[in-house]
Amino acid sequence: MATNTDWLNRSLKAVWHPCTQMKWHDSGALPLVPVARGQGAWLYDFEGRRYLDAIGSWWVNLFGHANPRINAAIRDQLDRLEHVILAGFTHAPVVELSERLSALTSGALGHCFYASDGSSAVEIALKMSSHYWRNQDQPEKNQFLCLTGSYHGETLGTLGVGDVELYKEAYGPLMRHAITVPSPDARQAADGETAVDVAHRAAAGLEAVLVEHHASVAALIVEPLVQGAGGMVMYDPEYLRLARALCDRYQVHLIADEIMAGFGRTGTLFAHEQAGIRPDFLCLSKGLTSGYLPLSVALTTGTVYASFYDDAVTRGFLHSHSFTGNPLACRAALATLDIFAEDNVVARNQKFAERFNQMLQPLAQHPRSQHFRRRGMIWAVDIATGLSDFRLRFYREALAREIFLRPLGTTVYFMPPYILDDDEAALLAERAVAALDAALA
Ligand SMILES: *Cc1c(COP(=O)(O)O)cnc(C)c1O
């Protein structure tokens, strides 16, 4: 029987792993973990070791691995129709999913355009927004605004609306850069200030840019409430209300990239709900299929849709992906929505989050912890350390304690699947502190 080492060595020869300096795998600085199977919150290797998947396999998994209800839905679909072209053809799962997603926005975003990954959904929103203005005889409105520290994917188009230094340095020459506006990062609050004050200040910065550039700007793109890859930066919903009002005043679309924040992650089904607003575009992926299959969607309004509706092909939206609206992925998404409805997930998460927050207090109060923060089912804390390899040290120490956590720089964060029981949660909280102490030692 093949062992961990066999798979590891073969993988290192043949697989170029994402977001990875491959040399670190070879040197052992970053251990590669071969996974044989997953069950619930746990991943198992080929030798019986287990790891608690505390970041939902890169923010995608909501209801655990090998979830019986999602498995059953995919199996059922497999015997009916695995895939069909979505240009000129349609099928039940994509129709039902579109109807249900639209209903979840109370019909405000009634038109669903599909792709297979988050970045593509963002690109769809960007293209649609700019094409909308073109259809409105305002083709000069084709620039974008994004927040400092934002992340919207890693294709060339989405890197252009991102603000992660590492990528800008390597791929900057290939990008068409958006204008960055201040992030409402609540950590910027000075003594006596609240997150709402920071939101107002950031909105003033947005307005200053809009005053000058609105005539050439198509849209502002934001990660509502939590900027993920930028370091789990959290901010007050007030910013979204202010940004919505400014976008309306200056005739600029608001794109909500909820690829990470959507599906209950921030405490409501969609993050923008907490601000009582609706975006013009809503991008979803990751949790959409509960992390089962690649699927993404950009939802938009009847107004946007109507501007493309015409006899001329050039006024239509010009975009397609081979696997657009894949039926198996749509069934996984429908099963995911069923679980939300049947299990009252958002309310259950709220109770869990309060308990887990208590369990994380030793970490919050650790002498090296700064800015411990939570929004819904996301926890993050910045670790004060001068260790340049803190991220790798923590990662290794966590794995050695059966927990899978993957810090962003010196920010340790938790994005657990929604099915953790209290014993698993307690184990996670306890071992995270032990891993931290070991990493800092
Ligand atoms: C992950 C992510 C993306 C990109 O999604 P991919 O499926 O990795 O292309 C875009 N925006 C946000 C906010 C994300 O977290």
Ligand as a Chemical Component Dictionary entry (heavy atoms), coordinates in Angstrom:
data_LIG
# 
_chem_comp.id                   LIG 
_chem_comp.type                 NON-POLYMER 
_chem_comp.pdbx_formal_charge   0 
_chem_comp.three_letter_code    LIG 
# 
loop_
_chem_comp_atom.comp_id 
_chem_comp_atom.atom_id 
_chem_comp_atom.alt_atom_id 
_chem_comp_atom.type_symbol 
_chem_comp_atom.charge 
_chem_comp_atom.model_Cartn_x 
_chem_comp_atom.model_Cartn_y 
_chem_comp_atom.model_Cartn_z 
_chem_comp_atom.pdbx_ordinal 
LIG C1 C1 C 0 -10.813 33.449 -3.199 1  
LIG C2 C2 C 0 -11.275 34.789 -3.573 2  
LIG C3 C3 C 0 -11.347 35.185 -4.929 3  
LIG C4 C4 C 0 -10.852 34.327 -6.058 4  
LIG O1 O1 O 0 -11.541 33.126 -6.177 5  
LIG P1 P1 P 0 -10.815 31.931 -6.974 6  
LIG O2 O2 O 0 -11.824 30.854 -7.011 7  
LIG O3 O3 O 0 -9.610  31.577 -6.150 8  
LIG O4 O4 O 0 -10.450 32.451 -8.310 9  
LIG C5 C5 C 0 -11.858 36.436 -5.213 10 
LIG N1 N1 N 0 -12.268 37.253 -4.233 11 
LIG C6 C6 C 0 -12.217 36.919 -2.930 12 
LIG C7 C7 C 0 -12.718 37.874 -1.898 13 
LIG C8 C8 C 0 -11.700 35.682 -2.556 14 
LIG O5 O5 O 0 -11.597 35.367 -1.260 15 
# 
loop_
_chem_comp_bond.comp_id 
_chem_comp_bond.atom_id_1 
_chem_comp_bond.atom_id_2 
_chem_comp_bond.value_order 
_chem_comp_bond.pdbx_ordinal 
LIG C1 C2 SING 1  
LIG C2 C3 SING 2  
LIG C2 C8 DOUB 3  
LIG C3 C4 SING 4  
LIG C3 C5 DOUB 5  
LIG C4 O1 SING 6  
LIG O1 P1 SING 7  
LIG P1 O2 DOUB 8  
LIG P1 O3 SING 9  
LIG P1 O4 SING 10 
LIG C5 N1 SING 11 
LIG N1 C6 DOUB 12 
LIG C6 C7 SING 13 
LIG C6 C8 SING 14 
LIG C8 O5 SING 15 
# 
